[in-house]
Amino acid sequence: MRYFTLARQNSTPRVLPLLVALCLCCTACGVYTFKDVSIPPEIKTVKLNFIENKARYVNPQLSPRLTNRLQEKIINQTRLVRSSNDDADWVIGGTITQYDVVTSAISGQVASNNRLTVGIRVVVRDNKLLKDQEYDVSKSFEFSAQRTLQEAEAALADDIIRGLTDEIFNRLFSNW
């Protein structure tokens, strides 16, 4: 019993550096990596068309801000080169199809929270493969029922743009 205790005490200092070295080697070699952006190597150029707003309720600031933010994100976070030609390798377009507010929480028969849901139909024309892919993306945003829709839009504007841009970008370029 005493031998086991001594052996275990003496091996601990030797095992710890080995484990640390093994962890460093594994991370340095890239064993555990995640791909943030997945674009086929033959795709070099992209054109982003204006995202149209065809929802029942139209927020006039949403389309231009969303289009600009998505374009910036694509250019800054991918290797794709922006093109203004319809013969770009990928032509990305979209339509805002949903902009709805519903009551999401009721407390004592009085609405306490509302939820704004924005839905977008994204279309990617792949001119290399001559095919279209379509995606539906939506994101919900909670706000107090004490606020009007206009107040909520003003307060949530940056979150809405950021959230929708991230959702669209991840749908287009992430290989999960």
C-alpha positions as CSV (number, residue, x, y, z in Angstrom):
1,M,0.0,0.0,0.0
2,R,2.8,2.4,0.8
3,Y,4.6,1.6,-2.5
4,F,1.4,2.5,-4.4
5,T,1.1,5.8,-2.6
6,L,4.8,6.7,-3.3
7,A,4.5,5.7,-6.9
8,R,1.4,7.7,-7.4
9,Q,3.0,10.8,-5.7
10,N,6.2,10.5,-7.8
11,S,4.3,10.1,-11.1
12,T,2.1,13.1,-10.8
13,P,4.8,15.7,-11.5
14,R,5.9,13.7,-14.6
15,V,2.4,13.2,-16.0
16,L,1.3,16.9,-15.7
17,P,4.0,18.3,-18.1
18,L,3.2,15.5,-20.5
19,L,-0.4,16.3,-20.6
20,V,0.3,20.0,-21.0
21,A,2.7,19.3,-23.9
22,L,0.2,16.9,-25.5
23,C,-2.6,19.6,-25.3
24,L,-0.2,22.2,-26.8
25,C,0.8,19.9,-29.7
26,C,-2.8,19.0,-30.5
27,T,-3.9,22.6,-30.6
28,A,-0.8,23.8,-32.5
29,C,-1.2,21.1,-35.1
30,G,-4.7,22.2,-35.8
31,V,-6.4,19.0,-34.7
32,Y,-9.3,20.9,-33.2
33,T,-10.3,23.6,-35.7
34,F,-13.6,25.0,-36.8
35,K,-14.3,26.4,-40.2
36,D,-15.9,29.8,-40.0
37,V,-16.3,30.4,-43.7
38,S,-16.8,27.7,-46.3
39,I,-16.6,28.8,-49.9
40,P,-15.8,26.5,-52.8
41,P,-12.4,27.3,-54.2
42,E,-13.7,28.1,-57.7
43,I,-15.9,30.9,-56.3
44,K,-14.0,34.2,-56.5
45,T,-16.5,37.0,-57.1
46,V,-19.8,37.9,-55.5
47,K,-22.5,40.4,-56.3
48,L,-25.0,41.4,-53.6
49,N,-28.3,42.7,-55.0
50,F,-30.4,45.1,-52.9
51,I,-32.5,43.3,-50.4
52,E,-36.1,44.2,-51.2
53,N,-38.8,44.7,-48.6
54,K,-42.0,43.1,-49.5
55,A,-43.3,42.5,-46.0
56,R,-46.8,43.6,-45.0
57,Y,-45.3,46.3,-42.8
58,V,-42.3,48.1,-44.3
59,N,-39.6,49.6,-42.2
60,P,-38.0,51.9,-44.7
61,Q,-34.5,51.8,-43.1
62,L,-34.2,48.0,-42.9
63,S,-33.5,47.2,-46.5
64,P,-30.7,49.6,-47.2
65,R,-29.0,49.1,-43.8
66,L,-29.2,45.3,-44.1
67,T,-27.9,45.3,-47.6
68,N,-24.9,47.5,-46.7
69,R,-24.1,45.6,-43.5
70,L,-24.2,42.2,-45.3
71,Q,-22.1,43.5,-48.1
72,E,-19.5,44.8,-45.6
73,K,-19.5,41.5,-43.8
74,I,-19.0,39.5,-46.9
75,I,-16.1,41.7,-48.2
76,N,-14.4,41.9,-44.8
77,Q,-14.8,38.3,-43.7
78,T,-14.4,36.3,-46.9
79,R,-11.9,36.2,-49.7
80,L,-14.6,37.0,-52.3
81,V,-14.2,40.1,-54.5
82,R,-17.2,42.3,-54.9
83,S,-18.5,42.6,-58.4
84,S,-21.3,44.7,-59.9
85,N,-21.8,42.4,-62.8
86,D,-24.6,39.8,-63.0
87,D,-22.0,37.3,-64.2
88,A,-20.2,37.2,-60.8
89,D,-19.6,33.7,-59.6
90,W,-22.3,34.1,-56.9
91,V,-25.2,36.6,-57.2
92,I,-26.9,37.0,-53.8
93,G,-30.3,38.6,-53.5
94,G,-33.0,38.6,-50.9
95,T,-36.5,39.7,-50.0
96,I,-37.8,40.7,-46.6
97,T,-41.0,38.6,-46.4
98,Q,-42.0,38.9,-42.8
99,Y,-42.1,41.8,-40.4
100,D,-44.6,40.9,-37.7
101,V,-45.2,41.8,-34.1
102,V,-47.0,39.4,-31.7
103,T,-47.6,39.4,-28.0
104,S,-45.1,37.0,-26.5
105,A,-45.8,37.3,-22.8
106,I,-48.9,38.1,-20.8
107,S,-48.9,39.0,-17.1
108,G,-52.1,39.5,-15.3
109,Q,-54.1,39.7,-18.5
110,V,-51.9,42.6,-19.7
111,A,-49.3,42.2,-22.5
112,S,-45.8,42.5,-20.9
113,N,-43.6,41.6,-23.9
114,N,-43.9,41.7,-27.7
115,R,-41.9,39.9,-30.3
116,L,-40.9,41.3,-33.6
117,T,-40.0,38.6,-36.1
118,V,-38.2,39.5,-39.3
119,G,-38.0,36.8,-42.1
120,I,-35.9,37.0,-45.2
121,R,-35.8,34.8,-48.3
122,V,-32.2,34.6,-49.6
123,V,-31.5,33.5,-53.1
124,V,-28.0,32.6,-54.3
125,R,-27.4,32.2,-58.0
126,D,-24.3,30.1,-58.6
127,N,-23.1,31.0,-62.1
128,K,-20.4,28.3,-62.0
129,L,-22.9,25.5,-61.4
130,L,-25.8,27.3,-63.1
131,K,-28.1,26.7,-60.2
132,D,-30.0,28.6,-57.6
133,Q,-30.2,27.9,-53.9
134,E,-32.9,29.5,-51.6
135,Y,-32.8,29.9,-47.9
136,D,-35.3,31.2,-45.4
137,V,-33.8,33.1,-42.5
138,S,-35.7,34.6,-39.6
139,K,-34.8,36.2,-36.3
140,S,-37.0,37.4,-33.4
141,F,-36.5,40.3,-31.1
142,E,-38.3,40.9,-27.8
143,F,-39.4,44.3,-26.6
144,S,-41.5,45.7,-23.8
145,A,-45.2,45.9,-24.6
146,Q,-45.1,49.4,-23.0
147,R,-43.2,50.6,-26.1
148,T,-44.7,51.4,-29.5
149,L,-43.4,49.6,-32.5
150,Q,-41.6,52.8,-33.6
151,E,-39.9,53.1,-30.2
152,A,-38.9,49.4,-30.3
153,E,-37.6,49.8,-33.9
154,A,-35.4,52.7,-32.8
155,A,-34.1,50.9,-29.8
156,L,-33.6,47.5,-31.5
157,A,-32.3,48.8,-34.9
158,D,-28.7,47.9,-34.4
159,D,-29.5,44.5,-32.9
160,I,-31.9,43.8,-35.8
161,I,-29.3,44.6,-38.4
162,R,-26.5,42.7,-36.7
163,G,-28.7,39.7,-35.9
164,L,-30.1,39.4,-39.4
165,T,-26.7,40.0,-41.0
166,D,-25.1,37.2,-38.9
167,E,-28.0,34.8,-39.6
168,I,-27.8,35.4,-43.4
169,F,-24.0,35.2,-43.4
170,N,-23.9,32.0,-41.4
171,R,-26.5,30.4,-43.6
172,L,-24.5,31.3,-46.7
173,F,-21.0,30.6,-45.6
174,S,-20.8,28.4,-42.6
175,N,-20.2,24.7,-43.0
176,W,-21.7,23.3,-39.8
